[in-house]
Amino acid sequence: MASRKTSRPNRDSGDKYSVLLPTYNERENLPLIVWLLVKYFGESGFNYEIIVIDDGSPDGTLEVAEQLQKVYGEDKILLRPRAKKLGLGTAYIHGMKHASGNFIIIMDADLSHHGKKG
């Protein structure tokens, strides 16, 4: 029987995670989910980027994301906003086009996916 090799992340191999966070009216949730992700990745030692794809939120989500980018760095928080609400599926596609990691994680910014491994 042939063995099947699967790709597993390795801290020392140059692997990188790209976390895609589509947002729409998530100004209250975004700081918490970003903090949880930064904390987890910082403790784990994995290289990462968090890509925020905002769909023209009227509640100031993009402005909050800009502040988070200042706190955590432009190399870790990437902003890839769109002018209007175009839908979740196309937001993920848009984020994938900008991802530089060899592992992509898709999450909702509304905390329905906890940012900590279980």
C-alpha positions as CSV (number, residue, x, y, z in Angstrom):
1,M,0.0,0.0,0.0
2,A,1.4,3.4,-1.0
3,S,1.8,5.9,1.8
4,R,0.3,9.3,1.4
5,K,2.4,12.2,2.6
6,T,0.3,15.2,4.0
7,S,1.6,18.6,4.4
8,R,1.9,19.7,8.0
9,P,2.9,23.1,9.3
10,N,6.4,23.4,10.6
11,R,7.7,26.4,12.6
12,D,11.2,26.0,11.3
13,S,10.5,25.3,7.6
14,G,9.3,28.7,6.5
15,D,5.6,27.8,6.7
16,K,3.2,30.7,7.0
17,Y,-0.5,31.0,7.8
18,S,-2.8,33.5,6.1
19,V,-5.9,34.0,8.2
20,L,-8.8,35.5,6.2
21,L,-11.3,37.6,8.2
22,P,-14.1,38.9,6.1
23,T,-15.9,41.7,8.0
24,Y,-19.2,43.6,7.8
25,N,-20.2,45.7,10.9
26,E,-17.7,43.9,13.2
27,R,-16.1,46.9,14.9
28,E,-16.8,45.5,18.4
29,N,-15.7,41.9,17.6
30,L,-12.6,42.6,15.5
31,P,-10.2,43.7,18.2
32,L,-11.0,40.6,20.3
33,I,-10.6,38.1,17.4
34,V,-7.4,39.8,16.2
35,W,-6.0,39.8,19.8
36,L,-6.8,36.0,20.2
37,L,-5.1,35.2,16.9
38,V,-2.0,37.3,17.5
39,K,-1.7,35.8,21.0
40,Y,-2.0,32.2,19.7
41,F,0.4,32.7,16.8
42,G,2.8,34.6,19.0
43,E,2.9,31.8,21.6
44,S,3.1,29.0,18.9
45,G,5.9,30.6,17.0
46,F,4.3,30.2,13.6
47,N,4.6,32.9,11.0
48,Y,1.3,34.4,10.1
49,E,-0.7,37.3,8.6
50,I,-4.2,38.3,9.2
51,I,-6.1,39.6,6.2
52,V,-9.1,41.8,7.0
53,I,-11.5,42.0,4.0
54,D,-14.1,44.6,5.0
55,D,-17.1,45.1,2.7
56,G,-17.8,48.8,3.3
57,S,-19.0,48.5,6.8
58,P,-20.9,51.6,7.9
59,D,-20.1,51.1,11.6
60,G,-16.4,52.0,11.4
61,T,-15.0,48.4,11.1
62,L,-12.3,49.5,8.7
63,E,-11.2,52.3,11.0
64,V,-10.9,49.9,13.8
65,A,-8.9,47.5,11.5
66,E,-6.5,50.5,10.7
67,Q,-5.9,51.0,14.4
68,L,-5.2,47.3,14.9
69,Q,-2.7,47.5,12.0
70,K,-0.9,50.3,13.8
71,V,-0.8,48.2,17.0
72,Y,0.3,44.9,15.5
73,G,2.1,46.0,12.4
74,E,1.4,46.2,8.7
75,D,3.3,42.9,8.2
76,K,0.8,41.1,10.4
77,I,-2.5,42.9,9.8
78,L,-3.2,43.4,6.1
79,L,-6.2,45.4,5.0
80,R,-7.9,44.5,1.8
81,P,-11.2,46.4,1.9
82,R,-13.9,46.4,-0.8
83,A,-16.2,49.3,-1.6
84,K,-19.4,47.6,-0.8
85,K,-21.0,44.4,0.5
86,L,-20.3,41.8,-2.1
87,G,-20.8,38.6,-0.1
88,L,-18.9,36.2,2.0
89,G,-17.8,33.8,-0.7
90,T,-16.3,36.5,-2.9
91,A,-14.6,38.0,0.2
92,Y,-12.8,34.7,0.8
93,I,-11.7,34.6,-2.9
94,H,-10.5,38.3,-2.6
95,G,-8.5,37.4,0.5
96,M,-6.9,34.3,-1.1
97,K,-5.7,36.5,-4.0
98,H,-3.8,38.6,-1.4
99,A,-2.6,35.7,0.8
100,S,1.1,35.0,1.0
101,G,1.0,32.0,3.3
102,N,1.1,28.4,2.2
103,F,-1.7,27.6,4.7
104,I,-4.9,29.5,4.5
105,I,-7.4,29.7,7.4
106,I,-10.9,31.1,6.8
107,M,-12.7,32.5,9.8
108,D,-15.7,34.6,10.7
109,A,-15.0,37.8,12.6
110,D,-18.1,37.4,14.7
111,L,-16.4,35.0,17.1
112,S,-18.4,32.0,15.9
113,H,-14.9,30.4,15.4
114,H,-12.8,30.8,18.5
115,G,-9.3,32.0,17.8
116,K,-7.7,29.5,20.1
117,K,-6.9,25.9,19.2
118,G,-9.1,23.6,21.3
